[in-house]
Structure formats: C-alpha cells, structure tokens
Amino acid sequence: MIQDVCRWKQHFHSTFDDMIERLSEEYDRVTLNQLNAQREMIQELSAPVIPVSKEIGIM
C-alpha cells in the first residue's frame, strides 16, 4: 500500500514537473514571438519613438 502511494506520488510529481516545463517553454515562445512582431512593426514605421512612460511612446 505504501509503495503504491510512493509510486503514485512520484508519477504525479514527474508529470506535474513536465507540465510546468512545457508551459514555461510555450510561454517563452509566445512572448518572444510577440516581442519580435512588435520590433518589426516599430522598424516598419521607421520613425523615432520617444518614450513617455514605460507603456507609452510618441512617434
């Protein structure tokens, strides 16, 4: 009985770790794609961007 619980616990933790790793990798990929798309848009506009605050810029 105890061995079954230990095996189940080990399997659960391993699966949970895999899930967290995959989620982190996917989040990283999506975030990088988003940043690259924003960089491309700024390059295409080819106008200087003057930052007003962390989230606002003037062109």
PDB file of N, CA, C, O and CB in Angstrom:
ATOM      1  N   MET A   1       0.821  -1.199   0.000  1.00  0.00           N
ATOM      2  CA  MET A   1       0.000   0.000   0.000  1.00  0.00           C
ATOM      3  C   MET A   1       0.865   1.264   0.000  1.00  0.00           C
ATOM      4  O   MET A   1       0.663   2.158  -0.822  1.00  0.00           O
ATOM      5  CB  MET A   1      -0.934  -0.002   1.209  1.00  0.00           C
ATOM      6  N   ILE A   2       1.823   1.334   0.918  1.00  0.00           N
ATOM      7  CA  ILE A   2       2.709   2.496   0.999  1.00  0.00           C
ATOM      8  C   ILE A   2       3.517   2.638  -0.295  1.00  0.00           C
ATOM      9  O   ILE A   2       3.731   3.749  -0.780  1.00  0.00           O
ATOM     10  CB  ILE A   2       3.659   2.372   2.218  1.00  0.00           C
ATOM     11  N   GLN A   3       3.958   1.519  -0.843  1.00  0.00           N
ATOM     12  CA  GLN A   3       4.731   1.562  -2.081  1.00  0.00           C
ATOM     13  C   GLN A   3       3.892   2.109  -3.231  1.00  0.00           C
ATOM     14  O   GLN A   3       4.395   2.847  -4.078  1.00  0.00           O
ATOM     15  CB  GLN A   3       5.256   0.168  -2.431  1.00  0.00           C
ATOM     16  N   ASP A   4       2.622   1.747  -3.255  1.00  0.00           N
ATOM     17  CA  ASP A   4       1.724   2.269  -4.290  1.00  0.00           C
ATOM     18  C   ASP A   4       1.577   3.779  -4.172  1.00  0.00           C
ATOM     19  O   ASP A   4       1.589   4.494  -5.174  1.00  0.00           O
ATOM     20  CB  ASP A   4       0.347   1.599  -4.196  1.00  0.00           C
ATOM     21  N   VAL A   5       1.442   4.249  -2.954  1.00  0.00           N
ATOM     22  CA  VAL A   5       1.304   5.691  -2.726  1.00  0.00           C
ATOM     23  C   VAL A   5       2.590   6.401  -3.147  1.00  0.00           C
ATOM     24  O   VAL A   5       2.532   7.455  -3.781  1.00  0.00           O
ATOM     25  CB  VAL A   5       0.980   5.988  -1.232  1.00  0.00           C
ATOM     26  N   CYS A   6       3.718   5.852  -2.812  1.00  0.00           N
ATOM     27  CA  CYS A   6       5.005   6.449  -3.184  1.00  0.00           C
ATOM     28  C   CYS A   6       5.178   6.480  -4.704  1.00  0.00           C
ATOM     29  O   CYS A   6       5.643   7.476  -5.257  1.00  0.00           O
ATOM     30  CB  CYS A   6       6.164   5.670  -2.538  1.00  0.00           C
ATOM     31  N   ARG A   7       4.807   5.398  -5.371  1.00  0.00           N
ATOM     32  CA  ARG A   7       4.894   5.361  -6.834  1.00  0.00           C
ATOM     33  C   ARG A   7       3.944   6.375  -7.464  1.00  0.00           C
ATOM     34  O   ARG A   7       4.296   7.067  -8.420  1.00  0.00           O
ATOM     35  CB  ARG A   7       4.577   3.949  -7.355  1.00  0.00           C
ATOM     36  N   TRP A   8       2.737   6.451  -6.912  1.00  0.00           N
ATOM     37  CA  TRP A   8       1.760   7.411  -7.434  1.00  0.00           C
ATOM     38  C   TRP A   8       2.283   8.829  -7.229  1.00  0.00           C
ATOM     39  O   TRP A   8       2.192   9.664  -8.129  1.00  0.00           O
ATOM     40  CB  TRP A   8       0.377   7.233  -6.742  1.00  0.00           C
ATOM     41  N   LYS A   9       2.830   9.101  -6.043  1.00  0.00           N
ATOM     42  CA  LYS A   9       3.375  10.430  -5.740  1.00  0.00           C
ATOM     43  C   LYS A   9       4.504  10.774  -6.703  1.00  0.00           C
ATOM     44  O   LYS A   9       4.569  11.891  -7.216  1.00  0.00           O
ATOM     45  CB  LYS A   9       3.880  10.493  -4.283  1.00  0.00           C
ATOM     46  N   GLN A  10       5.376   9.833  -6.942  1.00  0.00           N
ATOM     47  CA  GLN A  10       6.492  10.048  -7.848  1.00  0.00           C
ATOM     48  C   GLN A  10       5.991  10.329  -9.270  1.00  0.00           C
ATOM     49  O   GLN A  10       6.477  11.240  -9.940  1.00  0.00           O
ATOM     50  CB  GLN A  10       7.427   8.830  -7.839  1.00  0.00           C
ATOM     51  N   HIS A  11       5.036   9.550  -9.709  1.00  0.00           N
ATOM     52  CA  HIS A  11       4.456   9.741 -11.044  1.00  0.00           C
ATOM     53  C   HIS A  11       3.770  11.108 -11.135  1.00  0.00           C
ATOM     54  O   HIS A  11       3.934  11.820 -12.126  1.00  0.00           O
ATOM     55  CB  HIS A  11       3.444   8.608 -11.367  1.00  0.00           C
ATOM     56  N   PHE A  12       3.017  11.467 -10.121  1.00  0.00           N
ATOM     57  CA  PHE A  12       2.313  12.754 -10.100  1.00  0.00           C
ATOM     58  C   PHE A  12       3.311  13.903 -10.181  1.00  0.00           C
ATOM     59  O   PHE A  12       3.128  14.820 -10.982  1.00  0.00           O
ATOM     60  CB  PHE A  12       1.449  12.885  -8.825  1.00  0.00           C
ATOM     61  N   HIS A  13       4.355  13.869  -9.373  1.00  0.00           N
ATOM     62  CA  HIS A  13       5.340  14.946  -9.354  1.00  0.00           C
ATOM     63  C   HIS A  13       6.096  15.029 -10.674  1.00  0.00           C
ATOM     64  O   HIS A  13       6.371  16.123 -11.167  1.00  0.00           O
ATOM     65  CB  HIS A  13       6.321  14.746  -8.202  1.00  0.00           C
ATOM     66  N   SER A  14       6.423  13.906 -11.234  1.00  0.00           N
ATOM     67  CA  SER A  14       7.114  13.894 -12.512  1.00  0.00           C
ATOM     68  C   SER A  14       6.237  14.495 -13.610  1.00  0.00           C
ATOM     69  O   SER A  14       6.700  15.306 -14.412  1.00  0.00           O
ATOM     70  CB  SER A  14       7.526  12.466 -12.881  1.00  0.00           C
ATOM     71  N   THR A  15       4.989  14.095 -13.639  1.00  0.00           N
ATOM     72  CA  THR A  15       4.050  14.618 -14.637  1.00  0.00           C
ATOM     73  C   THR A  15       3.833  16.114 -14.436  1.00  0.00           C
ATOM     74  O   THR A  15       3.808  16.876 -15.402  1.00  0.00           O
ATOM     75  CB  THR A  15       2.701  13.869 -14.560  1.00  0.00           C
ATOM     76  N   PHE A  16       3.678  16.528 -13.200  1.00  0.00           N
ATOM     77  CA  PHE A  16       3.482  17.943 -12.899  1.00  0.00           C
ATOM     78  C   PHE A  16       4.712  18.755 -13.313  1.00  0.00           C
ATOM     79  O   PHE A  16       4.570  19.842 -13.873  1.00  0.00           O
ATOM     80  CB  PHE A  16       3.190  18.140 -11.397  1.00  0.00           C
ATOM     81  N   ASP A  17       5.911  18.244 -13.047  1.00  0.00           N
ATOM     82  CA  ASP A  17       7.137  18.932 -13.456  1.00  0.00           C
ATOM     83  C   ASP A  17       7.208  19.073 -14.975  1.00  0.00           C
ATOM     84  O   ASP A  17       7.577  20.131 -15.485  1.00  0.00           O
ATOM     85  CB  ASP A  17       8.371  18.178 -12.939  1.00  0.00           C
ATOM     86  N   ASP A  18       6.855  18.009 -15.696  1.00  0.00           N
ATOM     87  CA  ASP A  18       6.837  18.067 -17.164  1.00  0.00           C
ATOM     88  C   ASP A  18       5.847  19.116 -17.653  1.00  0.00           C
ATOM     89  O   ASP A  18       6.139  19.873 -18.579  1.00  0.00           O
ATOM     90  CB  ASP A  18       6.481  16.692 -17.756  1.00  0.00           C
ATOM     91  N   MET A  19       4.693  19.155 -17.033  1.00  0.00           N
ATOM     92  CA  MET A  19       3.672  20.115 -17.433  1.00  0.00           C
ATOM     93  C   MET A  19       4.159  21.550 -17.214  1.00  0.00           C
ATOM     94  O   MET A  19       3.977  22.403 -18.083  1.00  0.00           O
ATOM     95  CB  MET A  19       2.372  19.868 -16.651  1.00  0.00           C
ATOM     96  N   ILE A  20       4.769  21.818 -16.076  1.00  0.00           N
ATOM     97  CA  ILE A  20       5.285  23.151 -15.786  1.00  0.00           C
ATOM     98  C   ILE A  20       6.390  23.527 -16.774  1.00  0.00           C
ATOM     99  O   ILE A  20       6.451  24.667 -17.234  1.00  0.00           O
ATOM    100  CB  ILE A  20       5.812  23.222 -14.342  1.00  0.00           C
ATOM    101  N   GLU A  21       7.251  22.581 -17.097  1.00  0.00           N
ATOM    102  CA  GLU A  21       8.327  22.846 -18.051  1.00  0.00           C
ATOM    103  C   GLU A  21       7.765  23.184 -19.430  1.00  0.00           C
ATOM    104  O   GLU A  21       8.212  24.139 -20.065  1.00  0.00           O
ATOM    105  CB  GLU A  21       9.268  21.636 -18.146  1.00  0.00           C
ATOM    106  N   ARG A  22       6.797  22.414 -19.892  1.00  0.00           N
ATOM    107  CA  ARG A  22       6.196  22.674 -21.208  1.00  0.00           C
ATOM    108  C   ARG A  22       5.452  24.001 -21.227  1.00  0.00           C
ATOM    109  O   ARG A  22       5.526  24.743 -22.206  1.00  0.00           O
ATOM    110  CB  ARG A  22       5.241  21.539 -21.594  1.00  0.00           C
ATOM    111  N   LEU A  23       4.743  24.299 -20.159  1.00  0.00           N
ATOM    112  CA  LEU A  23       4.027  25.572 -20.071  1.00  0.00           C
ATOM    113  C   LEU A  23       5.012  26.734 -20.121  1.00  0.00           C
ATOM    114  O   LEU A  23       4.766  27.725 -20.809  1.00  0.00           O
ATOM    115  CB  LEU A  23       3.185  25.638 -18.778  1.00  0.00           C
ATOM    116  N   SER A  24       6.116  26.624 -19.405  1.00  0.00           N
ATOM    117  CA  SER A  24       7.134  27.682 -19.397  1.00  0.00           C
ATOM    118  C   SER A  24       7.754  27.863 -20.780  1.00  0.00           C
ATOM    119  O   SER A  24       7.959  28.992 -21.228  1.00  0.00           O
ATOM    120  CB  SER A  24       8.230  27.361 -18.369  1.00  0.00           C
ATOM    121  N   GLU A  25       8.051  26.763 -21.451  1.00  0.00           N
ATOM    122  CA  GLU A  25       8.627  26.844 -22.790  1.00  0.00           C
ATOM    123  C   GLU A  25       7.652  27.495 -23.768  1.00  0.00           C
ATOM    124  O   GLU A  25       8.048  28.320 -24.590  1.00  0.00           O
ATOM    125  CB  GLU A  25       9.019  25.448 -23.287  1.00  0.00           C
ATOM    126  N   GLU A  26       6.387  27.125 -23.677  1.00  0.00           N
ATOM    127  CA  GLU A  26       5.382  27.704 -24.578  1.00  0.00           C
ATOM    128  C   GLU A  26       5.185  29.192 -24.293  1.00  0.00           C
ATOM    129  O   GLU A  26       5.070  29.995 -25.219  1.00  0.00           O
ATOM    130  CB  GLU A  26       4.041  26.958 -24.438  1.00  0.00           C
ATOM    131  N   TYR A  27       5.147  29.552 -23.028  1.00  0.00           N
ATOM    132  CA  TYR A  27       5.011  30.962 -22.649  1.00  0.00           C
ATOM    133  C   TYR A  27       6.192  31.759 -23.188  1.00  0.00           C
ATOM    134  O   TYR A  27       6.013  32.856 -23.717  1.00  0.00           O
ATOM    135  CB  TYR A  27       4.914  31.113 -21.109  1.00  0.00           C
ATOM    136  N   ASP A  28       7.396  31.213 -23.056  1.00  0.00           N
ATOM    137  CA  ASP A  28       8.594  31.873 -23.559  1.00  0.00           C
ATOM    138  C   ASP A  28       8.509  32.048 -25.070  1.00  0.00           C
ATOM    139  O   ASP A  28       8.828  33.117 -25.591  1.00  0.00           O
ATOM    140  CB  ASP A  28       9.850  31.073 -23.183  1.00  0.00           C
ATOM    141  N   ARG A  29       8.084  31.010 -25.772  1.00  0.00           N
ATOM    142  CA  ARG A  29       7.965  31.083 -27.238  1.00  0.00           C
ATOM    143  C   ARG A  29       6.961  32.140 -27.666  1.00  0.00           C
ATOM    144  O   ARG A  29       7.236  32.934 -28.565  1.00  0.00           O
ATOM    145  CB  ARG A  29       7.556  29.725 -27.809  1.00  0.00           C
ATOM    146  N   VAL A  30       5.797  32.154 -27.026  1.00  0.00           N
ATOM    147  CA  VAL A  30       4.754  33.119 -27.373  1.00  0.00           C
ATOM    148  C   VAL A  30       5.225  34.544 -27.084  1.00  0.00           C
ATOM    149  O   VAL A  30       5.008  35.451 -27.887  1.00  0.00           O
ATOM    150  CB  VAL A  30       3.455  32.816 -26.596  1.00  0.00           C
ATOM    151  N   THR A  31       5.863  34.730 -25.945  1.00  0.00           N
ATOM    152  CA  THR A  31       6.348  36.055 -25.571  1.00  0.00           C
ATOM    153  C   THR A  31       7.400  36.550 -26.556  1.00  0.00           C
ATOM    154  O   THR A  31       7.367  37.712 -26.962  1.00  0.00           O
ATOM    155  CB  THR A  31       6.923  36.032 -24.154  1.00  0.00           C
ATOM    156  N   LEU A  32       8.334  35.685 -26.943  1.00  0.00           N
ATOM    157  CA  LEU A  32       9.358  36.077 -27.914  1.00  0.00           C
ATOM    158  C   LEU A  32       8.734  36.419 -29.268  1.00  0.00           C
ATOM    159  O   LEU A  32       9.145  37.383 -29.914  1.00  0.00           O
ATOM    160  CB  LEU A  32      10.394  34.954 -28.080  1.00  0.00           C
ATOM    161  N   ASN A  33       7.760  35.645 -29.693  1.00  0.00           N
ATOM    162  CA  ASN A  33       7.073  35.955 -30.959  1.00  0.00           C
ATOM    163  C   ASN A  33       6.381  37.306 -30.892  1.00  0.00           C
ATOM    164  O   ASN A  33       6.412  38.078 -31.850  1.00  0.00           O
ATOM    165  CB  ASN A  33       6.048  34.863 -31.298  1.00  0.00           C
ATOM    166  N   GLN A  34       5.760  37.583 -29.765  1.00  0.00           N
ATOM    167  CA  GLN A  34       5.083  38.872 -29.580  1.00  0.00           C
ATOM    168  C   GLN A  34       6.089  40.020 -29.629  1.00  0.00           C
ATOM    169  O   GLN A  34       5.858  41.028 -30.296  1.00  0.00           O
ATOM    170  CB  GLN A  34       4.316  38.895 -28.239  1.00  0.00           C
ATOM    171  N   LEU A  35       7.193  39.862 -28.928  1.00  0.00           N
ATOM    172  CA  LEU A  35       8.219  40.916 -28.932  1.00  0.00           C
ATOM    173  C   LEU A  35       8.801  41.126 -30.322  1.00  0.00           C
ATOM    174  O   LEU A  35       9.020  42.263 -30.740  1.00  0.00           O
ATOM    175  CB  LEU A  35       9.339  40.572 -27.951  1.00  0.00           C
ATOM    176  N   ASN A  36       9.051  40.047 -31.032  1.00  0.00           N
ATOM    177  CA  ASN A  36       9.583  40.168 -32.395  1.00  0.00           C
ATOM    178  C   ASN A  36       8.594  40.867 -33.320  1.00  0.00           C
ATOM    179  O   ASN A  36       8.998  41.679 -34.152  1.00  0.00           O
ATOM    180  CB  ASN A  36       9.928  38.787 -32.955  1.00  0.00           C
ATOM    181  N   ALA A  37       7.322  40.568 -33.186  1.00  0.00           N
ATOM    182  CA  ALA A  37       6.302  41.228 -34.004  1.00  0.00           C
ATOM    183  C   ALA A  37       6.260  42.727 -33.695  1.00  0.00           C
ATOM    184  O   ALA A  37       6.130  43.546 -34.604  1.00  0.00           O
ATOM    185  CB  ALA A  37       4.912  40.590 -33.762  1.00  0.00           C
ATOM    186  N   GLN A  38       6.369  43.079 -32.426  1.00  0.00           N
ATOM    187  CA  GLN A  38       6.373  44.497 -32.050  1.00  0.00           C
ATOM    188  C   GLN A  38       7.622  45.198 -32.575  1.00  0.00           C
ATOM    189  O   GLN A  38       7.544  46.337 -33.037  1.00  0.00           O
ATOM    190  CB  GLN A  38       6.288  44.648 -30.522  1.00  0.00           C
ATOM    191  N   ARG A  39       8.778  44.525 -32.509  1.00  0.00           N
ATOM    192  CA  ARG A  39      10.016  45.109 -33.050  1.00  0.00           C
ATOM    193  C   ARG A  39       9.888  45.352 -34.543  1.00  0.00           C
ATOM    194  O   ARG A  39      10.280  46.409 -35.039  1.00  0.00           O
ATOM    195  CB  ARG A  39      11.219  44.192 -32.769  1.00  0.00           C
ATOM    196  N   GLU A  40       9.342  44.380 -35.263  1.00  0.00           N
ATOM    197  CA  GLU A  40       9.162  44.529 -36.706  1.00  0.00           C
ATOM    198  C   GLU A  40       8.249  45.698 -37.031  1.00  0.00           C
ATOM    199  O   GLU A  40       8.511  46.455 -37.966  1.00  0.00           O
ATOM    200  CB  GLU A  40       8.600  43.248 -37.307  1.00  0.00           C
ATOM    201  N   MET A  41       7.172  45.849 -36.258  1.00  0.00           N
ATOM    202  CA  MET A  41       6.246  46.946 -36.501  1.00  0.00           C
ATOM    203  C   MET A  41       6.942  48.290 -36.285  1.00  0.00           C
ATOM    204  O   MET A  41       6.745  49.226 -37.060  1.00  0.00           O
ATOM    205  CB  MET A  41       5.015  46.824 -35.587  1.00  0.00           C
ATOM    206  N   ILE A  42       7.740  48.382 -35.250  1.00  0.00           N
ATOM    207  CA  ILE A  42       8.467  49.624 -34.987  1.00  0.00           C
ATOM    208  C   ILE A  42       9.473  49.893 -36.102  1.00  0.00           C
ATOM    209  O   ILE A  42       9.631  51.036 -36.531  1.00  0.00           O
ATOM    210  CB  ILE A  42       9.185  49.557 -33.621  1.00  0.00           C
ATOM    211  N   GLN A  43      10.151  48.853 -36.573  1.00  0.00           N
ATOM    212  CA  GLN A  43      11.107  49.014 -37.683  1.00  0.00           C
ATOM    213  C   GLN A  43      10.404  49.499 -38.945  1.00  0.00           C
ATOM    214  O   GLN A  43      10.922  50.360 -39.657  1.00  0.00           O
ATOM    215  CB  GLN A  43      11.833  47.685 -37.968  1.00  0.00           C
ATOM    216  N   GLU A  44       9.224  48.947 -39.220  1.00  0.00           N
ATOM    217  CA  GLU A  44       8.481  49.326 -40.419  1.00  0.00           C
ATOM    218  C   GLU A  44       8.028  50.776 -40.358  1.00  0.00           C
ATOM    219  O   GLU A  44       7.967  51.454 -41.384  1.00  0.00           O
ATOM    220  CB  GLU A  44       7.277  48.414 -40.604  1.00  0.00           C
ATOM    221  N   LEU A  45       7.719  51.240 -39.195  1.00  0.00           N
ATOM    222  CA  LEU A  45       7.263  52.633 -39.069  1.00  0.00           C
ATOM    223  C   LEU A  45       8.411  53.598 -39.297  1.00  0.00           C
ATOM    224  O   LEU A  45       8.187  54.743 -39.691  1.00  0.00           O
ATOM    225  CB  LEU A  45       6.640  52.879 -37.686  1.00  0.00           C
ATOM    226  N   SER A  46       9.620  53.160 -39.059  1.00  0.00           N
ATOM    227  CA  SER A  46      10.856  53.916 -39.246  1.00  0.00           C
ATOM    228  C   SER A  46      10.749  55.370 -38.802  1.00  0.00           C
ATOM    229  O   SER A  46      11.223  56.279 -39.483  1.00  0.00           O
ATOM    230  CB  SER A  46      11.263  53.867 -40.687  1.00  0.00           C
ATOM    231  N   ALA A  47      10.143  55.565 -37.690  1.00  0.00           N
ATOM    232  CA  ALA A  47      10.081  56.886 -37.064  1.00  0.00           C
ATOM    233  C   ALA A  47      10.598  56.724 -35.635  1.00  0.00           C
ATOM    234  O   ALA A  47      10.367  55.694 -35.001  1.00  0.00           O
ATOM    235  CB  ALA A  47       8.608  57.485 -37.088  1.00  0.00           C
ATOM    236  N   PRO A  48      11.294  57.737 -35.135  1.00  0.00           N
ATOM    237  CA  PRO A  48      11.790  57.609 -33.769  1.00  0.00           C
ATOM    238  C   PRO A  48      10.642  57.530 -32.761  1.00  0.00           C
ATOM    239  O   PRO A  48       9.614  58.190 -32.916  1.00  0.00           O
ATOM    240  CB  PRO A  48      12.706  58.783 -33.431  1.00  0.00           C
ATOM    241  N   VAL A  49      10.833  56.738 -31.760  1.00  0.00           N
ATOM    242  CA  VAL A  49       9.852  56.583 -30.691  1.00  0.00           C
ATOM    243  C   VAL A  49      10.433  57.236 -29.440  1.00  0.00           C
ATOM    244  O   VAL A  49      11.500  56.849 -28.963  1.00  0.00           O
ATOM    245  CB  VAL A  49       9.499  55.065 -30.441  1.00  0.00           C
ATOM    246  N   ILE A  50       9.727  58.218 -28.922  1.00  0.00           N
ATOM    247  CA  ILE A  50      10.157  58.898 -27.699  1.00  0.00           C
ATOM    248  C   ILE A  50       9.328  58.332 -26.547  1.00  0.00           C
ATOM    249  O   ILE A  50       8.111  58.516 -26.503  1.00  0.00           O
ATOM    250  CB  ILE A  50       9.990  60.471 -27.813  1.00  0.00           C
ATOM    251  N   PRO A  51       9.989  57.646 -25.621  1.00  0.00           N
ATOM    252  CA  PRO A  51       9.239  57.066 -24.508  1.00  0.00           C
ATOM    253  C   PRO A  51       8.722  58.147 -23.561  1.00  0.00           C
ATOM    254  O   PRO A  51       9.470  59.021 -23.124  1.00  0.00           O
ATOM    255  CB  PRO A  51      10.115  56.073 -23.741  1.00  0.00           C
ATOM    256  N   VAL A  52       7.431  58.068 -23.255  1.00  0.00           N
ATOM    257  CA  VAL A  52       6.817  58.983 -22.299  1.00  0.00           C
ATOM    258  C   VAL A  52       6.743  58.309 -20.934  1.00  0.00           C
ATOM    259  O   VAL A  52       6.970  58.936 -19.900  1.00  0.00           O
ATOM    260  CB  VAL A  52       5.405  59.420 -22.774  1.00  0.00           C
ATOM    261  N   SER A  53       6.424  57.033 -20.955  1.00  0.00           N
ATOM    262  CA  SER A  53       6.414  56.234 -19.747  1.00  0.00           C
ATOM    263  C   SER A  53       6.772  54.804 -20.152  1.00  0.00           C
ATOM    264  O   SER A  53       7.104  54.547 -21.309  1.00  0.00           O
ATOM    265  CB  SER A  53       5.022  56.304 -19.018  1.00  0.00           C
ATOM    266  N   LYS A  54       6.703  53.900 -19.219  1.00  0.00           N
ATOM    267  CA  LYS A  54       7.063  52.513 -19.502  1.00  0.00           C
ATOM    268  C   LYS A  54       6.187  51.899 -20.587  1.00  0.00           C
ATOM    269  O   LYS A  54       6.646  51.034 -21.332  1.00  0.00           O
ATOM    270  CB  LYS A  54       6.964  51.686 -18.240  1.00  0.00           C
ATOM    271  N   GLU A  55       4.931  52.335 -20.685  1.00  0.00           N
ATOM    272  CA  GLU A  55       3.989  51.719 -21.621  1.00  0.00           C
ATOM    273  C   GLU A  55       3.551  52.645 -22.750  1.00  0.00           C
ATOM    274  O   GLU A  55       2.790  52.225 -23.621  1.00  0.00           O
ATOM    275  CB  GLU A  55       2.781  51.249 -20.876  1.00  0.00           C
ATOM    276  N   ILE A  56       4.013  53.900 -22.755  1.00  0.00           N
ATOM    277  CA  ILE A  56       3.546  54.880 -23.751  1.00  0.00           C
ATOM    278  C   ILE A  56       4.744  55.514 -24.454  1.00  0.00           C
ATOM    279  O   ILE A  56       5.723  55.903 -23.818  1.00  0.00           O
ATOM    280  CB  ILE A  56       2.667  55.981 -23.079  1.00  0.00           C
ATOM    281  N   GLY A  57       4.647  55.607 -25.766  1.00  0.00           N
ATOM    282  CA  GLY A  57       5.679  56.262 -26.550  1.00  0.00           C
ATOM    283  C   GLY A  57       5.056  57.181 -27.586  1.00  0.00           C
ATOM    284  O   GLY A  57       3.919  56.970 -28.009  1.00  0.00           O
ATOM    285  N   ILE A  58       5.802  58.200 -27.996  1.00  0.00           N
ATOM    286  CA  ILE A  58       5.332  59.166 -29.014  1.00  0.00           C
ATOM    287  C   ILE A  58       6.204  59.009 -30.232  1.00  0.00           C
ATOM    288  O   ILE A  58       7.419  58.845 -30.124  1.00  0.00           O
ATOM    289  CB  ILE A  58       5.373  60.650 -28.486  1.00  0.00           C
ATOM    290  N   MET A  59       5.577  59.059 -31.403  1.00  0.00           N
ATOM    291  CA  MET A  59       6.322  58.942 -32.650  1.00  0.00           C
ATOM    292  C   MET A  59       6.308  60.268 -33.370  1.00  0.00           C
ATOM    293  O   MET A  59       6.883  60.390 -34.452  1.00  0.00           O
ATOM    294  CB  MET A  59       5.739  57.836 -33.544  1.00  0.00           C
TER     295      MET A  59
END
